Amino acid sequence: MRLPSEFLGENGPLQAMIAGYQVRANQQALSDAIHEAFTSNSVLAAEAGTGIGKTFAYLIPAIISGKKVIISTGTKHLQDQLFQLDLPVVLKALKASIKTAVLKGRANYLCAHRLEIAPHLEFVSDAMQHELHHIREWASLTSTGDVSELDVVAEDSAVWPVVTSTADNCLGGDCEHWQDCFLVKARKQAQEADLLVINHHLLLADMTLKQDGFADLLPGAEIFIVDEAHQLHDVASRFFGCSVSSRQLIALAKDCIAEQINDAPDMAEVREYSETLERRVADFRLALGSAGQRQAWTQVRRGPAVVRILAALLQALQELSDVLLVGAERSRGLDQCYQRCRSLLTTLNMFAGEDAETDREFETPSVLWFETWARSFMLNATPIDVSTMFRQHADSFAAAWLFTSATLQVNQDFSHFTSGLGIHDYQCGTWESPFDYQKQGLLYLPENMPEPSDPAFNDCLIEKVRPVLAASQGRAFLLFTSYKAMHAAAASLKDTLEFPILMQGEYPKHQLLERFRQAGNAVLLGTASFWEGVDVRGEALCCVVIDKLPFASPGDPVMQARIDAIRRNGGQPFIDYQLPRAVIALKQGVGRLIRDVEDRGVVMIGDPRIVTKRYGRLFLDSLPAMPVTRKLEAVEKFYSNRLEQAFV
């Protein structure tokens, strides 16, 4: 059998197919290492530098292996790019004729039953009715039901949750549209595929058998490829836990009313109890206090108003459950509402019992916490440690595993990543980026910055940023560790900067990035979601400013619970957990800058701790090997193409 490196080398099929194709020795070496892991049925953790072409590096050994392969990515965008762009190229180059499929979460597929009952949902506005008209027309034409096909309805439109299903409201095999269900068809194609592209949520769903009736994708897999693997721990933390939200409760009430109108018009009591539930949900949101909270449940659970109104909320759910039990015989829709109601009661009761104080309800130690927004809330139970659960599930498959990302290691050490997921007995390696960071990049650490805790920090940062933006002529990302700092910076720059200013939240993310690219000289301000998974190549982006080292807030309830657990077990929370997570996050943020061999630019980090603290060296040693300067003049000279004179 030919090695993958031969397909990637000179005179290989990819060179003949792709204009401007460049042979990359590290890509070839990475691909051969992946091939060895697949052949020996072992586990490989591979850090692949930006621009190395890791997708081709793993697709070739996956295809030539002859085994059943599942590829899990971090986002739908990456799924589409992999399936629609990269995979067809490699299949053609290898002249391979294998069955391939892509499968997304159920929220990405039109549900015929939900579309049918949508007119009976009273909260559907006139604008949504107009969008429903477009969806009905498209529904008669589409073969996949993938909602991304319909361009005339925005991807973040409020109508999509109305016409797609959830695990809660899906009627399953009792649905009259089951035989023509788009999700069922997609699942069938996925089961028959030799190579399947999914995402981390679906991977974990099937591992834990949480998708009722659909947990049959993974058992036959012989190779698992986890791309953007650095995201897997956080996804697993959310997925292995449970939650109940105001959105779920309100959706239940609305669906009960719609199903009652549709199938039991004589059961007016269903509507009565559903409306009572909606009022109790609103009352409970008010009892939790101000918006913007993210706190441990113990902070509020004994408050008189919370205790009283939570009891009323549970009573409303119980009364609705009782009446739905009678109505369940009338239709599958009402029966499904009854099942959802019972499930929500079970979860909500966790937060009402005495064990909610100590988390003894859970087999795996968990932290109970809550979040509030202007009109909504969510109660969460999150495992403190997911390593044992993930390892148990992963070990149940006799398969080879590849975990890959541009950011897996901290200071040449993979243990932070592997220990978090309970991965043992693995091989690891680092394959460097082909980019010449010594020539393409510059790291600017401005002098005389106050400590991040200093009230003057934000104002000082903006004053240091202004001349950098003047030198770069805009074309910058300003990445912040908090919304408060982002908004303060936007207010300070808004009327004093000559370049267009864009800010996270003004438009959907994809629209914001498109406006940034089109402007050519814009300054985009963002928080966590812009630190990774954002790819802007070329002249539109040549400066990335990071305000602070991205340490997670110690006041975060999940973070605090994990810190306490590490300390109880004799570990050092800062060294073992907080610092490595911050290093990975910083690597992701810095990685937004150089995305192509022609890109050039400056990364500015405003936090002086990267220089003044002993742990700062760990951050610097984990970043690409760019020249470092503390002088603004060096930045200005870099942008004026006089790099050779830039350092004093």
DRENVEXTI-857273 format. One record per residue (C-alpha): x, y, z; chain. Coordinates in Angstrom, 2 decimals, m for minus. Last residue first. Example, Ala and Ser with C-alpha at 12.3 -4.5 7.8 and 13.67 -1.06 7.14 Angstrom:
REM residues 2
REC         x         y         z   c
REC     13.67     m1.06      7.14   A
REC     12.30     m4.50      7.80   A
REM end
This chain:
REM residues 648
REC         x         y         z   c
REC     16.63     48.28     18.76   A
REC     14.45     46.28     16.47   A
REC     12.60     47.56     13.45   A
REC     15.39     48.21     10.99   A
REC     15.14     44.86      9.18   A
REC     11.37     45.05      9.34   A
REC     11.21     48.11      7.13   A
REC      7.93     47.32      5.39   A
REC      6.05     50.43      6.64   A
REC      3.89     48.17      8.78   A
REC      6.92     46.73     10.51   A
REC      8.36     50.20     10.97   A
REC      5.24     51.33     12.82   A
REC      5.36     48.26     15.04   A
REC      9.05     48.76     15.78   A
REC      8.38     52.40     16.66   A
REC      5.76     51.27     19.18   A
REC      8.53     49.59     21.14   A
REC      8.08     46.52     23.35   A
REC      9.15     44.06     20.67   A
REC      8.97     40.33     20.11   A
REC      9.94     38.45     16.95   A
REC      7.53     35.57     16.29   A
REC      8.11     31.98     17.36   A
REC      4.48     30.84     17.43   A
REC      3.09     30.94     20.98   A
REC      3.66     28.32     23.71   A
REC      6.99     29.76     24.85   A
REC      5.41     33.17     25.33   A
REC      2.55     31.83     27.47   A
REC      4.90     29.73     29.62   A
REC      7.23     32.73     30.00   A
REC      4.36     34.70     31.52   A
REC      4.28     32.21     34.40   A
REC      7.08     34.15     36.10   A
REC      5.00     37.31     36.05   A
REC      6.20     40.68     34.73   A
REC      6.31     40.01     30.98   A
REC      3.05     38.16     30.24   A
REC      1.70     39.94     33.31   A
REC      1.77     43.23     31.39   A
REC     m1.60     42.44     29.70   A
REC     m1.93     44.53     26.54   A
REC     m1.10     41.83     24.01   A
REC     m0.53     43.18     20.48   A
REC     m0.25     40.75     17.56   A
REC      1.16     42.36     14.43   A
REC      0.71     41.39     10.80   A
REC      1.63     39.61      7.61   A
REC     m0.40     37.19      5.50   A
REC      1.07     35.82      2.27   A
REC      1.59     32.25      3.51   A
REC     m1.97     32.17      4.80   A
REC     m3.91     32.38      8.08   A
REC     m1.61     34.56     10.16   A
REC     m3.70     36.63     12.57   A
REC     m6.47     34.51     14.11   A
REC     m3.88     32.19     15.70   A
REC     m3.12     34.76     18.40   A
REC     m6.62     34.18     19.78   A
REC     m6.32     30.40     19.66   A
REC     m2.91     30.43     21.32   A
REC     m4.36     32.69     24.02   A
REC     m7.17     30.21     24.70   A
REC     m4.72     27.30     24.97   A
REC     m2.51     29.28     27.39   A
REC     m5.53     30.27     29.51   A
REC     m6.63     26.65     29.82   A
REC     m3.09     25.60     30.81   A
REC     m2.94     28.30     33.52   A
REC     m6.28     27.55     35.15   A
REC     m5.93     23.77     35.35   A
REC     m2.78     22.18     36.76   A
REC     m0.72     25.27     37.57   A
REC     m3.56     27.36     39.02   A
REC     m5.42     24.45     40.61   A
REC     m2.38     22.89     42.31   A
REC     m3.24     19.30     43.14   A
REC     m3.74     17.53     46.47   A
REC     m7.08     15.92     45.62   A
REC     m9.01     18.49     47.65   A
REC     m7.23     21.27     45.71   A
REC     m8.22     19.75     42.38   A
REC    m11.85     19.47     43.55   A
REC    m11.93     23.07     44.80   A
REC    m10.56     24.36     41.49   A
REC    m13.12     22.26     39.63   A
REC    m15.97     23.70     41.68   A
REC    m14.64     27.22     41.18   A
REC    m14.46     26.79     37.40   A
REC    m18.01     25.44     37.29   A
REC    m19.31     28.30     39.45   A
REC    m17.47     31.08     37.56   A
REC    m16.04     33.33     40.28   A
REC    m12.52     32.25     39.35   A
REC    m13.13     34.03     36.03   A
REC    m11.42     32.20     33.22   A
REC     m7.90     33.40     32.52   A
REC     m7.64     34.88     29.04   A
REC     m4.43     36.94     29.31   A
REC     m5.74     40.44     28.78   A
REC     m6.58     42.93     26.01   A
REC     m5.74     41.00     22.87   A
REC     m5.10     43.08     19.75   A
REC     m4.89     41.33     16.36   A
REC     m3.56     43.25     13.36   A
REC     m3.27     42.42      9.66   A
REC     m6.83     41.54      8.72   A
REC     m8.45     42.77      5.47   A
REC     m5.14     42.32      3.62   A
REC     m5.41     38.58      3.17   A
REC     m7.14     35.82      5.08   A
REC     m9.97     36.02      7.59   A
REC    m10.68     32.70      9.34   A
REC    m12.67     32.68     12.58   A
REC    m12.96     29.39     14.47   A
REC    m11.28     30.83     17.54   A
REC    m10.97     34.03     19.59   A
REC    m14.10     35.46     17.95   A
REC    m16.54     33.49     20.12   A
REC    m14.77     34.66     23.29   A
REC    m15.18     38.43     22.85   A
REC    m15.28     40.71     19.84   A
REC    m14.41     44.14     18.46   A
REC    m13.89     44.46     14.71   A
REC    m11.88     47.33     13.24   A
REC    m12.54     47.86      9.53   A
REC    m10.07     48.63      6.73   A
REC    m11.11     46.28      3.90   A
REC    m14.80     47.03      4.29   A
REC    m15.79     43.86      2.44   A
REC    m13.95     41.53      4.79   A
REC    m15.37     43.16      7.92   A
REC    m18.89     43.21      6.48   A
REC    m18.55     39.49      5.75   A
REC    m17.29     38.85      9.27   A
REC    m20.25     40.68     10.81   A
REC    m22.69     38.83      8.56   A
REC    m21.28     35.46      9.65   A
REC    m21.45     36.45     13.31   A
REC    m25.03     37.69     13.27   A
REC    m25.14     41.50     13.42   A
REC    m24.57     44.13     16.12   A
REC    m23.75     41.45     18.69   A
REC    m19.99     41.53     18.22   A
REC    m18.87     45.00     17.27   A
REC    m17.94     46.64     13.98   A
REC    m16.07     49.92     13.73   A
REC    m15.34     51.51     10.35   A
REC    m12.02     53.39     10.37   A
REC    m11.45     57.06     11.20   A
REC    m11.47     56.47     14.92   A
REC    m12.55     59.18     17.37   A
REC    m16.32     58.86     17.46   A
REC    m16.60     55.12     18.16   A
REC    m13.25     54.51     19.83   A
REC    m14.16     55.19     23.47   A
REC    m17.65     53.70     23.23   A
REC    m16.30     50.61     21.48   A
REC    m13.61     50.18     24.12   A
REC    m16.16     50.36     26.94   A
REC    m18.37     47.85     25.12   A
REC    m15.51     45.39     24.74   A
REC    m14.37     45.82     28.34   A
REC    m17.86     45.07     29.63   A
REC    m18.27     42.12     27.28   A
REC    m15.25     40.45     28.83   A
REC    m11.98     38.81     27.77   A
REC    m11.56     41.10     24.78   A
REC    m10.32     40.65     21.23   A
REC     m9.72     43.70     19.04   A
REC     m9.48     42.40     15.47   A
REC     m7.80     44.73     13.02   A
REC     m7.74     46.02      9.46   A
REC     m7.52     49.62     10.69   A
REC     m4.76     51.36      8.78   A
REC     m2.14     49.13     10.44   A
REC     m0.12     52.15     11.57   A
REC     m3.18     54.11     12.69   A
REC     m4.48     51.00     14.44   A
REC     m1.18     50.72     16.32   A
REC     m1.31     54.42     17.17   A
REC     m4.78     53.98     18.73   A
REC     m4.10     50.75     20.62   A
REC     m1.87     52.26     23.32   A
REC     m4.54     54.83     24.14   A
REC     m7.14     52.07     24.17   A
REC     m5.06     50.00     26.59   A
REC     m4.60     52.94     28.95   A
REC     m8.33     53.51     29.12   A
REC     m8.95     49.82     29.81   A
REC     m6.26     49.56     32.50   A
REC     m7.11     52.71     34.48   A
REC     m9.25     50.85     37.03   A
REC     m6.18     48.67     37.82   A
REC     m7.04     44.96     37.98   A
REC     m5.39     44.35     34.59   A
REC     m2.09     45.69     36.00   A
REC     m0.99     48.99     34.48   A
REC      0.74     49.13     31.07   A
REC      4.04     50.97     30.96   A
REC      5.47     49.22     27.92   A
REC      3.54     47.65     25.07   A
REC      4.01     43.94     24.28   A
REC      4.06     43.74     20.48   A
REC      4.47     40.34     18.81   A
REC      5.52     40.60     15.15   A
REC      4.54     38.34     12.29   A
REC      5.28     37.32      8.72   A
REC      9.07     37.28      8.77   A
REC      9.81     35.32     11.92   A
REC      6.39     33.70     11.65   A
REC      7.41     31.88      8.49   A
REC      4.27     29.83      7.91   A
REC      4.67     26.10      7.29   A
REC      3.09     25.39     10.69   A
REC      4.85     22.85     12.90   A
REC      3.91     19.21     13.32   A
REC      3.68     18.26     16.98   A
REC      3.44     14.71     18.26   A
REC      1.57     12.34     20.50   A
REC      1.13      8.60     20.99   A
REC     m1.46      7.32     23.42   A
REC     m1.77      4.90     26.31   A
REC     m4.19      7.00     28.37   A
REC     m6.94      9.47     27.50   A
REC     m9.06     10.41     30.52   A
REC    m10.57     13.40     28.74   A
REC     m9.01     16.09     30.95   A
REC     m5.88     13.96     31.29   A
REC     m5.32     14.08     27.51   A
REC     m5.61     17.83     27.07   A
REC     m3.57     18.95     30.08   A
REC     m1.12     16.11     29.43   A
REC     m0.14     17.26     25.95   A
REC      3.13     18.98     26.91   A
REC      5.31     21.01     24.53   A
REC      4.73     24.22     26.55   A
REC      0.97     23.67     26.61   A
REC     m0.27     21.24     24.00   A
REC     m3.52     20.83     22.09   A
REC     m3.81     24.01     20.05   A
REC     m3.68     23.60     16.24   A
REC     m6.05     20.68     16.59   A
REC     m6.06     16.90     16.32   A
REC     m7.36     13.90     18.25   A
REC     m7.04     10.72     16.19   A
REC     m8.57      7.52     17.55   A
REC     m8.27      3.91     16.35   A
REC    m11.18      1.65     17.22   A
REC    m12.39     m1.10     19.51   A
REC    m15.24      1.03     20.85   A
REC    m16.23      0.64     24.51   A
REC    m13.01      2.39     25.50   A
REC    m14.40      5.70     24.24   A
REC    m17.45      5.48     26.51   A
REC    m15.48      4.61     29.61   A
REC    m12.82      7.21     28.81   A
REC    m15.43      9.94     28.37   A
REC    m17.12      9.17     31.66   A
REC    m13.87      8.93     33.61   A
REC    m12.49     12.18     32.19   A
REC    m15.66     14.25     32.66   A
REC    m14.75     15.87     36.02   A
REC    m16.84     18.50     37.81   A
REC    m19.97     17.29     36.05   A
REC    m22.38     20.14     35.23   A
REC    m25.92     20.49     36.60   A
REC    m27.53     23.58     35.08   A
REC    m30.50     25.88     35.69   A
REC    m31.20     28.27     32.83   A
REC    m32.92     31.65     32.86   A
REC    m34.89     34.00     30.66   A
REC    m36.25     37.50     30.34   A
REC    m33.21     39.78     30.63   A
REC    m30.72     36.95     31.01   A
REC    m30.00     34.70     33.99   A
REC    m27.65     31.78     34.52   A
REC    m27.75     29.06     37.15   A
REC    m25.49     26.61     38.93   A
REC    m25.40     23.10     40.32   A
REC    m21.95     21.51     40.40   A
REC    m21.57     17.84     39.76   A
REC    m19.97     14.82     41.40   A
REC    m20.73     11.79     39.19   A
REC    m23.51      9.54     40.47   A
REC    m25.58     12.69     40.96   A
REC    m28.17     13.58     43.58   A
REC    m25.45     14.14     46.19   A
REC    m24.92     17.66     44.79   A
REC    m24.34     19.09     48.29   A
REC    m26.97     21.81     48.49   A
REC    m29.17     20.30     45.81   A
REC    m29.41     17.25     48.05   A
REC    m32.05     19.10     50.10   A
REC    m34.41     18.94     47.16   A
REC    m35.57     21.80     44.95   A
REC    m32.81     21.90     42.34   A
REC    m33.00     18.18     41.56   A
REC    m36.80     18.60     41.31   A
REC    m36.28     20.66     38.16   A
REC    m34.67     17.71     36.40   A
REC    m37.43     15.25     37.25   A
REC    m40.18     17.77     36.47   A
REC    m38.60     18.53     33.12   A
REC    m38.65     14.82     32.24   A
REC    m42.29     14.44     33.31   A
REC    m43.34     17.44     31.19   A
REC    m41.45     16.15     28.19   A
REC    m43.24     12.79     28.45   A
REC    m46.63     14.55     28.70   A
REC    m45.83     16.72     25.67   A
REC    m44.99     13.53     23.76   A
REC    m48.37     12.08     24.71   A
REC    m50.04     15.27     23.51   A
REC    m48.35     14.93     20.11   A
REC    m49.02     11.18     19.88   A
REC    m52.71     11.95     20.13   A
REC    m55.83     11.45     22.25   A
REC    m54.40      8.95     24.74   A
REC    m51.98     11.56     26.02   A
REC    m54.90     13.79     26.97   A
REC    m55.45     12.10     30.34   A
REC    m51.76     12.11     31.19   A
REC    m51.64     15.67     29.88   A
REC    m54.02     16.73     32.67   A
REC    m51.77     15.31     35.36   A
REC    m48.58     16.65     33.77   A
REC    m50.04     20.16     33.63   A
REC    m50.81     19.93     37.34   A
REC    m47.27     18.67     38.06   A
REC    m45.69     21.45     36.01   A
REC    m47.77     24.08     37.80   A
REC    m46.83     22.55     41.17   A
REC    m43.14     22.61     40.26   A
REC    m43.44     26.29     39.35   A
REC    m45.25     27.04     42.61   A
REC    m42.51     25.27     44.59   A
REC    m39.90     27.26     42.65   A
REC    m41.90     30.37     43.55   A
REC    m41.73     29.76     47.29   A
REC    m38.11     28.63     47.48   A
REC    m36.89     31.41     45.18   A
REC    m38.85     34.07     47.08   A
REC    m37.59     32.87     50.47   A
REC    m33.92     32.67     49.34   A
REC    m32.55     29.23     50.18   A
REC    m31.57     28.34     46.60   A
REC    m29.93     31.68     45.84   A
REC    m26.16     31.44     46.32   A
REC    m26.27     27.63     46.59   A
REC    m27.18     27.51     42.90   A
REC    m23.66     28.64     42.04   A
REC    m23.58     31.77     39.92   A
REC    m23.78     33.11     36.40   A
REC    m25.81     36.34     36.61   A
REC    m26.35     38.67     33.66   A
REC    m29.90     39.68     34.48   A
REC    m30.94     40.68     37.99   A
REC    m32.85     38.56     40.49   A
REC    m33.74     34.87     40.55   A
REC    m37.26     35.68     41.77   A
REC    m37.98     37.55     38.54   A
REC    m37.22     34.45     36.45   A
REC    m39.38     32.41     38.78   A
REC    m42.37     34.70     38.19   A
REC    m41.96     34.44     34.40   A
REC    m41.87     30.64     34.64   A
REC    m44.93     30.71     36.90   A
REC    m46.84     32.76     34.34   A
REC    m45.96     30.33     31.53   A
REC    m47.03     27.37     33.68   A
REC    m50.42     29.00     34.32   A
REC    m50.84     29.39     30.55   A
REC    m50.18     25.69     30.10   A
REC    m52.64     24.83     32.87   A
REC    m55.44     26.73     31.16   A
REC    m54.56     25.49     27.67   A
REC    m54.70     21.89     28.77   A
REC    m57.93     22.66     30.67   A
REC    m59.62     23.53     27.37   A
REC    m59.75     19.85     26.47   A
REC    m62.58     19.98     23.88   A
REC    m60.21     21.05     21.07   A
REC    m58.17     17.84     21.54   A
REC    m56.05     17.14     18.43   A
REC    m55.00     20.41     16.76   A
REC    m56.03     22.94     19.38   A
REC    m54.59     20.70     22.11   A
REC    m51.39     20.15     20.13   A
REC    m50.90     23.91     19.72   A
REC    m51.63     24.59     23.41   A
REC    m49.26     21.86     24.57   A
REC    m46.62     23.14     22.17   A
REC    m46.79     26.62     23.66   A
REC    m46.50     25.29     27.24   A
REC    m43.59     23.02     26.33   A
REC    m41.82     25.84     24.52   A
REC    m42.24     28.01     27.63   A
REC    m40.64     25.33     29.80   A
REC    m37.79     24.66     27.40   A
REC    m37.08     28.39     26.99   A
REC    m37.20     28.93     30.75   A
REC    m34.39     26.44     31.00   A
REC    m33.67     23.03     32.47   A
REC    m30.23     21.51     32.44   A
REC    m28.27     18.27     32.37   A
REC    m24.63     17.23     32.48   A
REC    m22.69     14.87     30.24   A
REC    m23.29     17.24     27.34   A
REC    m22.09     20.46     28.91   A
REC    m18.86     18.98     30.23   A
REC    m18.44     16.98     27.02   A
REC    m18.61     20.17     24.94   A
REC    m16.02     21.78     27.21   A
REC    m13.69     18.78     26.91   A
REC    m14.14     18.45     23.14   A
REC    m13.12     21.97     22.16   A
REC     m9.38     21.19     22.02   A
REC    m10.24     18.43     19.55   A
REC    m10.71     20.85     16.66   A
REC    m10.87     17.64     14.60   A
REC    m11.79     14.35     16.29   A
REC    m11.11     11.47     13.89   A
REC    m12.60      8.13     14.98   A
REC    m11.61      4.98     13.10   A
REC    m13.22      1.52     13.22   A
REC    m16.85      2.64     13.41   A
REC    m19.49     m0.08     13.58   A
REC    m20.75      0.85     17.06   A
REC    m20.91      4.59     16.27   A
REC    m24.08      5.37     14.37   A
REC    m26.67      3.41     16.33   A
REC    m28.03      5.72     18.98   A
REC    m30.92      7.02     16.89   A
REC    m33.99      5.70     18.65   A
REC    m33.56      8.01     21.62   A
REC    m30.62     10.38     21.15   A
REC    m29.00     10.11     24.57   A
REC    m27.13      6.88     23.87   A
REC    m24.03      8.19     25.67   A
REC    m21.61      7.69     22.79   A
REC    m24.34      8.60     20.30   A
REC    m24.96     11.98     21.85   A
REC    m21.24     12.55     22.43   A
REC    m20.46     12.21     18.74   A
REC    m23.56     14.20     17.85   A
REC    m22.41     17.12     19.99   A
REC    m18.84     16.88     18.67   A
REC    m19.91     17.20     15.06   A
REC    m20.60     14.69     12.26   A
REC    m18.88     13.68      9.00   A
REC    m19.35     10.03      8.02   A
REC    m17.04      7.84      5.96   A
REC    m18.12      4.35      4.90   A
REC    m21.73      5.53      4.94   A
REC    m24.73      3.25      5.47   A
REC    m25.55      4.48      8.97   A
REC    m25.18      8.09      7.86   A
REC    m27.53      7.58      4.92   A
REC    m30.12      6.18      7.33   A
REC    m29.59      9.09      9.73   A
REC    m30.12     11.61      6.92   A
REC    m33.32      9.84      5.89   A
REC    m34.59      9.83      9.48   A
REC    m33.76     13.53      9.80   A
REC    m35.60     14.37      6.59   A
REC    m38.71     12.51      7.72   A
REC    m40.55     10.93      4.78   A
REC    m41.42      7.63      6.47   A
REC    m41.93      9.38      9.81   A
REC    m44.46     11.93      8.53   A
REC    m47.39     10.45     10.47   A
REC    m45.28     10.59     13.62   A
REC    m45.57      7.47     15.79   A
REC    m42.01      6.40     14.93   A
REC    m40.55      9.39     16.73   A
REC    m42.85     12.18     17.91   A
REC    m39.98     14.66     18.27   A
REC    m40.80     17.21     20.99   A
REC    m38.09     16.53     23.56   A
REC    m35.27     15.40     21.25   A
REC    m35.86     18.70     19.47   A
REC    m37.66     19.35     16.21   A
REC    m37.45     21.98     13.52   A
REC    m40.25     24.26     12.32   A
REC    m40.58     26.59     15.34   A
REC    m36.87     26.56     16.17   A
REC    m36.30     27.88     12.62   A
REC    m38.76     30.78     12.84   A
REC    m36.67     32.87     15.23   A
REC    m34.29     33.62     12.37   A
REC    m30.60     32.96     13.08   A
REC    m29.93     31.27      9.72   A
REC    m31.73     34.09      7.92   A
REC    m34.60     32.99      5.66   A
REC    m34.10     33.79      1.96   A
REC    m31.03     31.54      1.78   A
REC    m32.87     28.25      2.19   A
REC    m30.28     25.47      1.81   A
REC    m28.98     25.92      5.37   A
REC    m32.26     24.41      6.59   A
REC    m31.18     20.93      5.54   A
REC    m34.47     19.31      4.45   A
REC    m32.44     16.90      2.29   A
REC    m34.47     16.50     m0.91   A
REC    m35.84     20.02     m1.01   A
REC    m38.65     21.01     m3.38   A
REC    m41.92     20.75     m1.45   A
REC    m40.29     22.06      1.71   A
REC    m38.99     25.11     m0.18   A
REC    m42.51     26.39     m0.81   A
REC    m43.50     25.73      2.79   A
REC    m40.35     27.48      4.04   A
REC    m41.04     30.58      1.97   A
REC    m44.57     30.81      3.40   A
REC    m43.21     30.21      6.89   A
REC    m41.01     33.27      6.43   A
REC    m44.09     35.43      5.82   A
REC    m45.76     33.89      8.87   A
REC    m42.60     34.71     10.84   A
REC    m42.93     38.37      9.90   A
REC    m46.61     38.31     10.89   A
REC    m45.64     36.88     14.29   A
REC    m45.84     33.28     15.53   A
REC    m46.46     33.60     19.30   A
REC    m49.89     31.96     19.00   A
REC    m48.59     28.62     17.77   A
REC    m51.47     27.19     15.76   A
REC    m49.95     28.19     12.40   A
REC    m46.81     26.17     13.31   A
REC    m48.71     22.86     13.64   A
REC    m47.86     21.62     10.13   A
REC    m44.31     22.96     10.09   A
REC    m43.66     21.12     13.37   A
REC    m45.01     17.91     11.83   A
REC    m42.92     18.32      8.67   A
REC    m39.71     18.84     10.65   A
REC    m37.03     20.70      8.69   A
REC    m33.51     19.57      9.51   A
REC    m30.73     21.58     11.18   A
REC    m32.24     21.38     14.68   A
REC    m31.83     17.59     14.43   A
REC    m28.08     17.89     14.77   A
REC    m26.00     17.43     11.65   A
REC    m25.08     14.38      9.58   A
REC    m22.77     14.31      6.58   A
REC    m22.46     11.29      4.35   A
REC    m19.89      9.36      2.33   A
REC    m20.07      6.05      0.48   A
REC    m16.74      5.07     m1.02   A
REC    m15.61      5.31     m4.62   A
REC    m12.00      6.42     m4.46   A
REC    m10.16      7.85     m7.43   A
REC     m7.54      9.09     m4.95   A
REC     m7.58     12.60     m6.40   A
REC    m11.35     12.53     m6.82   A
REC    m11.92     11.42     m3.26   A
REC     m9.46     14.04     m2.03   A
REC    m11.21     16.87     m3.86   A
REC    m14.69     15.70     m2.85   A
REC    m13.62     15.61      0.84   A
REC    m12.21     19.13      0.98   A
REC    m15.08     21.22     m0.40   A
REC    m18.60     19.99      0.42   A
REC    m17.91     17.60      3.29   A
REC    m15.05     19.39      5.02   A
REC    m16.36     22.90      4.48   A
REC    m19.88     21.88      5.49   A
REC    m18.70     20.18      8.68   A
REC    m16.43     23.11      9.49   A
REC    m19.37     25.49      9.24   A
REC    m21.51     23.15     11.34   A
REC    m18.96     23.44     14.14   A
REC    m16.37     21.51     16.17   A
REC    m15.71     18.60     13.85   A
REC    m16.18     14.84     14.25   A
REC    m14.97     12.45     11.55   A
REC    m16.31      8.88     11.65   A
REC    m14.54      6.25      9.57   A
REC    m15.49      2.71      8.54   A
REC    m12.28      1.05      7.37   A
REC    m10.71      0.70      3.91   A
REC     m7.64      2.48      5.24   A
REC     m7.19      4.37      1.94   A
REC     m9.95      6.83      2.86   A
REC     m8.81      7.57      6.42   A
REC     m5.15      7.76      5.40   A
REC     m6.06     10.42      2.79   A
REC     m8.54     12.36      4.94   A
REC     m6.09     12.83      7.82   A
REC     m3.41     14.89      6.07   A
REC     m5.95     16.49      3.73   A
REC     m7.65     18.01      6.79   A
REC     m4.34     18.77      8.52   A
REC     m3.30     21.26      5.86   A
REC     m0.24     22.72      7.56   A
REC     m1.74     26.20      7.54   A
REC     m2.02     26.59     11.30   A
REC      0.17     24.11     13.16   A
REC     m0.92     20.51     13.65   A
REC     m0.98     19.24     17.22   A
REC     m1.54     15.51     16.99   A
REC     m2.88     13.27     19.76   A
REC     m2.72      9.71     18.41   A
REC     m4.56      6.64     19.75   A
REC     m3.90      3.15     18.38   A
REC     m5.45      0.72     15.91   A
REC     m2.02     m0.13     14.44   A
REC     m3.06      0.78     10.89   A
REC     m4.95      3.88     11.95   A
REC     m2.07      5.09     14.11   A
REC      0.43      4.41     11.30   A
REC     m1.71      6.31      8.80   A
REC     m1.87      9.26     11.21   A
REC      1.93      9.28     11.39   A
REC      2.10      9.14      7.57   A
REC     m0.25     12.10      7.29   A
REC      1.74     14.13      9.80   A
REC      4.98     13.50      7.93   A
REC      3.39     14.55      4.64   A
REC      1.95     17.70      6.19   A
REC      5.32     18.47      7.73   A
REC      7.03     18.14      4.35   A
REC      4.64     20.52      2.65   A
REC      4.26     20.23     m1.13   A
REC      2.59     23.34     m2.48   A
REC     m0.42     23.36     m4.78   A
REC     m0.74     26.56     m6.82   A
REC     m3.68     25.18     m8.81   A
REC     m5.03     21.98     m7.27   A
REC     m5.61     18.86     m9.36   A
REC     m2.14     17.85    m10.55   A
REC     m0.59     18.56     m7.17   A
REC     m3.30     16.48     m5.55   A
REC     m2.56     13.47     m7.76   A
REC      1.10     13.27     m6.68   A
REC      3.89     14.49     m8.95   A
REC      5.56     16.04     m5.91   A
REC      4.14     14.80     m2.66   A
REC      0.72     14.64     m1.02   A
REC     m0.30     11.31     m2.58   A
REC      3.12      9.91     m1.71   A
REC      2.81     11.13      1.88   A
REC     m0.27      8.93      2.31   A
REC      1.92      5.81      2.04   A
REC      1.23      3.48     m0.86   A
REC      0.00      0.00      0.00   A
REM end
